[in-house]
Amino acid sequence: IEAKPKFDALLLTSTILTNLKLQVDATDKMSAAITEKVPAAVQGTAASLSAQILGLFDQAIAVYN
């Protein structure tokens, strides 16, 4: 997020936004696969961690949108 002005100056903002959207999709799929594999007792924790990570992606996407 802090680097956005630099990407704006280089006219790369749309490229960064596209990459963020691709990364959030891949992260969501990977997180779901990992959460499914961990023991049931910690699946809630895994899902919570995943939600936090996805939330940070959402923040970055909002800035670059």
Solvent accessible surface area in square Angstrom, and as a share of the most:
residue,aa,sasa,rsa
1,I,103,0.52
2,E,168,0.75
3,A,38,0.29
4,K,43,0.18
5,P,90,0.56
6,K,143,0.61
7,F,57,0.24
8,D,58,0.30
9,A,85,0.66
10,L,117,0.58
11,L,158,0.79
12,L,68,0.34
13,T,28,0.16
14,S,81,0.52
15,T,66,0.38
16,I,35,0.18
17,L,27,0.13
18,T,76,0.44
19,N,65,0.33
20,L,25,0.13
21,K,95,0.40
22,L,116,0.58
23,Q,95,0.42
24,V,28,0.16
25,D,71,0.37
26,A,62,0.48
27,T,23,0.13
28,D,70,0.36
29,K,133,0.56
30,M,113,0.51
31,S,13,0.08
32,A,63,0.49
33,A,52,0.40
34,I,87,0.44
35,T,26,0.15
36,E,127,0.57
37,K,160,0.68
38,V,39,0.23
39,P,95,0.59
40,A,88,0.68
41,A,100,0.78
42,V,69,0.40
43,Q,62,0.28
44,G,55,0.53
45,T,82,0.48
46,A,20,0.15
47,A,50,0.38
48,S,55,0.35
49,L,99,0.49
50,S,15,0.10
51,A,63,0.49
52,Q,109,0.49
53,I,83,0.42
54,L,34,0.17
55,G,29,0.27
56,L,111,0.55
57,F,38,0.16
58,D,85,0.44
59,Q,103,0.46
60,A,14,0.11
61,I,24,0.12
62,A,70,0.55
63,V,59,0.34
64,Y,12,0.05
65,N,125,0.64
